[in-house]
Amino acid sequence: MNIQLDEYTIPISIIRKNNKNIYFRFKEDGILYVTCNRLVPKFEIIRIIEKDKASILRLYKKFLKTQEQSNKFYYLGQPLNVIYDESLKNIVLDGNTLYTPNEKKLNKWLKDECVRVFEGRIDYCLSLGFTNIPPFSLRIRKMTSRWGVNNVTKKIITLNSELIKKDIELIDYVIVHELCHFYETNHSSRFWDQVAIRYPDYKNARKRLRG
């Protein structure tokens, strides 16, 4: 079932439960999921949607914006146009356009860039007044809920591979954050004092990463 709201044709899926209220939400598939009581007829659902059109459209436009951002290819904070050209042997980065023979080559390039960029930024961040930092190893993997992790006991810093999409300033913040855990293992005020010494604008960086 679809509904027309202004210029948007929105698909609807009705989930019937024993709810007293009606709930609306969009998932990644772009469908408006309506959770309601089993006794609520379709025409009543349509009436409520049309009555609350402004709120539904706000939700839908938010979904569209999220989809647009997720479909863009970002490298060090810059959106790139990706063009696949099977005649190429290697990745070519020309301005804001990245040419690649296939997705496999692109993923390999990104993996190599993570190692190159992160190792380089670690060297830079260590020069920001860090002393007595023990030798540690770097691991890189995709994480869903953290940008970085410092296993102080095993002396392993793990960085989220998704950081390669962020600009250098944010990469540096995450590295500084994890390095400071060698001094303070929790997030006490003393920890944030250590972060502030090396990265004074850390509050803004945290906000940007959350955004």
Secondary structure, 3 states (H helix, E strand, C coil): CEEEECCEEEEEEEEEECCCCCEEEECCCCCEEEEEECCCCHHHHHHHHHHCHHHHHHHHHHHHHHHHHHHCEEECCEEEEEEECCCCCCCEEECCEEEECCHHHHHHHHHHHHHHHHHHHHHHHHCCCCCCCCCCEEEEECCCCCCEEEECCCCEEEEEHHHHHCCHHHHHHHHHHHHHCCCCCCCCHHHHHHHHHHCCCHHHHHHHHHC
